[in-house]
Amino acid sequence: MSAAASRPAAWHQRTERGSPALLRFMRWASLALGRGASRPLVRLIAAYFLVSEGDARRAVREFLARALGREPTLAELYHQFFMFSATIHDRVYLLTGRFELFEIEVHGLDLFGPEGMLLMGAHLGSFEALRCCGRHLGQRRVTMAMHEGNRRLRSVLASLDPALLADVVTLGRPQAMIDLAERLDEGSIVGLLADRTLAGEPAALIDFLGTPAPFPTGPMRLAAALRRRVVFMTGLYRGGNRYEIRFEPLADFSTLQGLTRAERERLVADATLAYARCLERHAREAPDNWFNFHDFWGRGE
């Protein structure tokens, strides 16, 4: 692992056509027709994005070539877009609490105590599946921490249920640290995606599927500032109506008293490396759940 200079993040400068716009359409179809009747539309949407999104198609091809150790077939490329479209479709139901529609298997619940905790996920599987875990943890409140650039997604959340916005904390504002600390002190579960760098954000170059990739150090610095335990979370989509949610320990920043700045930096670096290794392992196991449709390794950015 080595330090990487901060640089513009191309993914953040582009609009993510596959997320807010697709969710708006699927919201209408899903709620009007129901999950079963609207699901055939998912295959059409996947085919559309496979054909129309050249940059995303190239990014998927590169990732699958690394994860599989060979060039992917056209069927495998289409399957990747289908899996993503299926999770977007299911997002409508997960965000509105329709958990009875799904078979959800959860691993790692023993990691949770009564205190608030930070969960760090990735664009791997369904992050929204996390919400169902509140039922397994005594109806714990689940808060999403997201960057300002996701304002369009917040508008979609509001269209599904305005109350959802109460469980969103926007990062990058001075008030954000206070809001997150309050939620954690209340015993809430706070989740964020930690696999993409923002423009100007420090990153560490870590070997990922054979080539160094930039991983932001900001999420772990946030955890250190809040002095919280950090758990890796992923909600792998297993096809049909099945999801598998996994929790794995990453780091414990709850006891930093007496440490020097260098020692704290070492803990942040070790935790970032542990996150990258955990993400790599899950990406190899479930490559069809990889939904980073940009150049993850950042060549030419």
C-alpha positions as CSV (number, residue, x, y, z in Angstrom):
1,M,0.0,0.0,0.0
2,S,1.2,3.5,-0.8
3,A,-0.1,7.0,-0.6
4,A,-1.8,8.5,-3.6
5,A,-2.1,12.2,-4.3
6,S,-5.6,13.6,-4.3
7,R,-7.0,14.0,-7.8
8,P,-10.3,14.7,-9.5
9,A,-12.7,11.7,-9.4
10,A,-14.2,11.2,-12.8
11,W,-17.2,9.1,-11.5
12,H,-18.3,12.1,-9.4
13,Q,-18.2,14.5,-12.3
14,R,-20.4,12.2,-14.4
15,T,-24.1,11.7,-13.9
16,E,-25.1,8.2,-12.8
17,R,-27.9,7.5,-15.3
18,G,-28.4,4.1,-13.8
19,S,-29.4,5.2,-10.4
20,P,-31.8,8.2,-9.8
21,A,-33.4,8.1,-13.3
22,L,-33.8,4.4,-13.3
23,L,-35.2,4.4,-9.8
24,R,-37.8,7.0,-10.7
25,F,-39.1,4.8,-13.5
26,M,-38.9,1.6,-11.5
27,R,-40.7,3.3,-8.6
28,W,-43.7,3.9,-10.9
29,A,-43.7,0.5,-12.5
30,S,-43.0,-1.4,-9.3
31,L,-45.7,0.2,-7.2
32,A,-48.2,0.2,-10.0
33,L,-47.7,-3.4,-11.1
34,G,-46.1,-5.2,-8.2
35,R,-42.8,-6.9,-8.0
36,G,-43.7,-10.0,-10.0
37,A,-45.5,-8.2,-12.8
38,S,-42.9,-5.4,-13.2
39,R,-39.8,-7.7,-13.0
40,P,-39.7,-8.5,-16.8
41,L,-39.0,-4.8,-17.4
42,V,-35.7,-5.3,-15.5
43,R,-34.4,-7.4,-18.4
44,L,-35.3,-4.8,-21.0
45,I,-33.6,-2.1,-18.9
46,A,-30.5,-4.2,-18.5
47,A,-30.3,-4.7,-22.3
48,Y,-30.8,-1.0,-22.8
49,F,-27.9,0.0,-20.5
50,L,-25.6,-2.7,-22.0
51,V,-26.1,-1.3,-25.4
52,S,-26.2,2.5,-24.6
53,E,-23.6,2.8,-21.8
54,G,-20.3,2.3,-23.6
55,D,-18.1,3.6,-20.7
56,A,-19.9,1.4,-18.2
57,R,-19.7,-1.6,-20.5
58,R,-15.9,-1.1,-20.8
59,A,-15.5,-0.7,-17.0
60,V,-17.5,-3.9,-16.4
61,R,-15.5,-5.8,-19.0
62,E,-12.2,-4.7,-17.3
63,F,-13.4,-5.6,-13.9
64,L,-14.7,-9.1,-14.9
65,A,-11.5,-9.8,-16.8
66,R,-9.6,-9.2,-13.6
67,A,-12.0,-11.0,-11.3
68,L,-12.5,-14.0,-13.6
69,G,-9.0,-14.2,-15.0
70,R,-10.3,-14.2,-18.6
71,E,-12.3,-12.1,-21.0
72,P,-16.0,-12.1,-20.1
73,T,-18.6,-13.2,-22.6
74,L,-21.4,-11.0,-23.9
75,A,-23.8,-13.0,-21.7
76,E,-21.7,-12.3,-18.6
77,L,-21.7,-8.6,-19.5
78,Y,-25.4,-8.6,-19.8
79,H,-25.8,-10.5,-16.6
80,Q,-23.9,-7.8,-14.8
81,F,-26.3,-5.1,-15.9
82,F,-29.2,-7.4,-15.1
83,M,-28.1,-7.9,-11.6
84,F,-27.7,-4.2,-11.1
85,S,-31.1,-3.4,-12.6
86,A,-32.6,-6.1,-10.4
87,T,-31.2,-4.5,-7.2
88,I,-32.5,-1.1,-8.4
89,H,-35.9,-2.6,-8.8
90,D,-35.8,-4.2,-5.4
91,R,-34.6,-0.9,-3.9
92,V,-38.1,0.5,-4.2
93,Y,-39.4,-2.3,-1.9
94,L,-36.5,-2.3,0.5
95,L,-36.7,1.4,1.1
96,T,-40.4,1.3,1.7
97,G,-40.1,-1.6,4.2
98,R,-41.5,-4.4,2.1
99,F,-39.1,-6.9,3.6
100,E,-41.7,-9.7,3.5
101,L,-41.1,-10.0,-0.3
102,F,-37.6,-11.3,0.2
103,E,-35.6,-14.2,1.6
104,I,-32.8,-12.5,3.5
105,E,-30.0,-14.5,5.2
106,V,-27.8,-12.5,7.6
107,H,-24.4,-13.4,8.9
108,G,-22.4,-11.6,11.6
109,L,-25.2,-10.2,13.9
110,D,-23.1,-11.2,16.9
111,L,-20.8,-8.3,16.1
112,F,-23.4,-5.8,17.2
113,G,-23.7,-4.5,20.8
114,P,-26.0,-1.8,22.2
115,E,-23.7,1.0,21.1
116,G,-23.8,2.9,17.9
117,M,-21.6,1.5,15.1
118,L,-20.3,2.5,11.7
119,L,-20.9,0.1,8.8
120,M,-18.7,0.6,5.7
121,G,-20.1,-0.9,2.5
122,A,-19.3,-0.6,-1.2
123,H,-20.9,-0.6,-4.6
124,L,-21.1,-4.3,-4.3
125,G,-24.6,-5.8,-4.0
126,S,-27.5,-3.9,-2.4
127,F,-26.7,-1.3,0.3
128,E,-30.4,-0.8,0.9
129,A,-30.7,-4.4,2.2
130,L,-29.1,-3.1,5.3
131,R,-32.4,-1.6,6.4
132,C,-33.9,-5.0,7.0
133,C,-31.3,-5.6,9.7
134,G,-32.9,-3.1,12.0
135,R,-35.5,-5.7,12.7
136,H,-32.9,-8.2,13.8
137,L,-31.2,-5.7,16.1
138,G,-34.2,-4.6,18.2
139,Q,-35.6,-2.1,15.7
140,R,-32.4,-0.2,15.6
141,R,-32.4,3.0,13.6
142,V,-30.4,2.9,10.4
143,T,-28.8,6.1,9.1
144,M,-27.3,6.6,5.7
145,A,-24.3,8.9,5.3
146,M,-23.9,10.2,1.8
147,H,-22.0,12.9,-0.1
148,E,-23.6,16.1,-1.4
149,G,-23.4,14.8,-5.0
150,N,-26.2,12.4,-4.3
151,R,-28.8,15.1,-4.1
152,R,-30.8,13.5,-7.0
153,L,-31.0,10.2,-5.1
154,R,-32.3,12.1,-2.1
155,S,-35.1,13.5,-4.2
156,V,-36.0,10.0,-5.2
157,L,-36.0,8.9,-1.5
158,A,-38.4,11.8,-0.8
159,S,-40.7,10.6,-3.6
160,L,-40.8,7.1,-2.1
161,D,-41.3,8.3,1.5
162,P,-40.4,11.8,2.8
163,A,-39.6,10.2,6.2
164,L,-36.6,8.5,4.6
165,L,-34.8,11.8,4.4
166,A,-34.7,12.0,8.2
167,D,-32.3,9.0,8.1
168,V,-29.9,10.7,5.7
169,V,-26.8,12.7,6.9
170,T,-25.1,14.7,4.2
171,L,-21.3,14.5,4.5
172,G,-19.0,17.4,3.8
173,R,-20.9,19.9,6.0
174,P,-19.6,21.1,9.4
175,Q,-22.8,19.9,11.0
176,A,-22.3,16.4,9.6
177,M,-19.9,15.3,12.4
178,I,-22.3,16.6,15.1
179,D,-25.3,14.9,13.5
180,L,-23.4,11.6,13.1
181,A,-22.1,11.7,16.7
182,E,-25.7,12.3,17.9
183,R,-27.0,9.3,15.9
184,L,-24.3,7.1,17.2
185,D,-24.7,8.2,20.8
186,E,-28.4,7.2,20.4
187,G,-27.3,3.7,19.4
188,S,-28.0,4.1,15.7
189,I,-26.3,2.1,12.9
190,V,-24.6,4.5,10.5
191,G,-23.8,3.1,7.0
192,L,-21.7,4.7,4.3
193,L,-20.1,3.6,1.0
194,A,-16.3,3.8,1.3
195,D,-15.0,2.6,-2.1
196,R,-15.0,5.8,-4.2
197,T,-12.7,8.8,-3.9
198,L,-14.0,12.4,-4.2
199,A,-12.1,15.2,-6.0
200,G,-9.3,16.4,-3.7
201,E,-9.8,13.6,-1.2
202,P,-6.6,11.8,0.1
203,A,-6.4,8.2,-1.1
204,A,-4.1,5.2,-0.6
205,L,-3.0,3.1,-3.5
206,I,-3.8,-0.5,-2.6
207,D,-3.4,-3.5,-4.8
208,F,-6.8,-4.6,-5.9
209,L,-7.3,-7.6,-8.3
210,G,-3.6,-7.3,-9.3
211,T,-3.4,-3.5,-9.9
212,P,-3.1,-0.6,-7.5
213,A,-6.4,1.3,-7.1
214,P,-7.1,4.5,-5.1
215,F,-9.1,3.9,-1.8
216,P,-10.2,6.9,0.1
217,T,-8.8,7.3,3.6
218,G,-11.6,9.7,4.6
219,P,-14.1,7.1,5.9
220,M,-11.6,5.6,8.3
221,R,-10.5,9.1,9.5
222,L,-14.2,9.8,10.1
223,A,-14.4,6.6,12.2
224,A,-11.3,7.6,14.1
225,A,-12.7,11.1,14.8
226,L,-15.9,9.6,16.1
227,R,-14.1,6.9,18.0
228,R,-16.3,4.0,16.8
229,R,-16.0,0.4,15.9
230,V,-16.1,-0.2,12.1
231,V,-17.8,-3.2,10.5
232,F,-17.7,-4.2,6.8
233,M,-21.2,-4.7,5.3
234,T,-22.4,-6.1,2.0
235,G,-25.8,-7.2,0.8
236,L,-25.1,-9.7,-1.9
237,Y,-27.9,-10.3,-4.4
238,R,-28.3,-14.1,-5.0
239,G,-31.0,-14.0,-7.6
240,G,-34.7,-14.3,-7.4
241,N,-35.8,-12.7,-4.2
242,R,-32.8,-13.8,-2.2
243,Y,-30.2,-11.6,-0.5
244,E,-27.3,-12.5,1.8
245,I,-26.1,-9.9,4.2
246,R,-22.7,-10.2,5.7
247,F,-21.0,-8.3,8.5
248,E,-17.3,-8.6,9.2
249,P,-15.1,-6.6,11.7
250,L,-12.7,-4.1,10.3
251,A,-11.3,-1.8,13.0
252,D,-11.9,-0.5,16.5
253,F,-11.3,3.2,17.0
254,S,-13.1,3.4,20.4
255,T,-9.8,3.4,22.4
256,L,-7.4,6.0,20.9
257,Q,-6.6,7.8,24.2
258,G,-2.8,8.4,24.5
259,L,-1.9,7.5,21.0
260,T,0.4,9.7,19.0
261,R,-0.6,11.2,15.7
262,A,1.6,8.8,13.9
263,E,0.1,5.9,15.7
264,R,-3.4,7.1,14.8
265,E,-2.4,7.4,11.1
266,R,-1.1,3.9,11.2
267,L,-4.4,2.6,12.5
268,V,-6.3,4.5,9.7
269,A,-3.9,3.0,7.1
270,D,-4.3,-0.5,8.5
271,A,-8.1,-0.2,8.6
272,T,-8.2,1.1,5.0
273,L,-6.1,-1.8,3.9
274,A,-8.4,-4.2,5.8
275,Y,-11.4,-2.7,4.0
276,A,-9.8,-3.1,0.6
277,R,-8.8,-6.7,1.3
278,C,-12.3,-7.5,2.5
279,L,-13.9,-5.9,-0.6
280,E,-11.5,-7.7,-2.9
281,R,-12.4,-11.1,-1.3
282,H,-16.1,-10.5,-1.7
283,A,-15.7,-9.1,-5.2
284,R,-13.9,-12.3,-6.3
285,E,-16.6,-14.5,-4.7
286,A,-19.6,-12.6,-6.2
287,P,-18.2,-10.7,-9.2
288,D,-21.7,-10.3,-10.7
289,N,-22.6,-8.0,-7.7
290,W,-19.9,-5.4,-8.7
291,F,-21.7,-2.2,-9.5
292,N,-18.9,0.3,-9.9
293,F,-19.5,1.3,-13.5
294,H,-16.5,3.5,-13.9
295,D,-12.7,3.0,-14.2
296,F,-12.1,1.8,-10.6
297,W,-8.3,1.9,-11.1
298,G,-8.4,5.5,-12.2
299,R,-6.1,5.4,-15.2
300,G,-6.1,8.6,-17.1
301,E,-8.1,10.5,-14.5
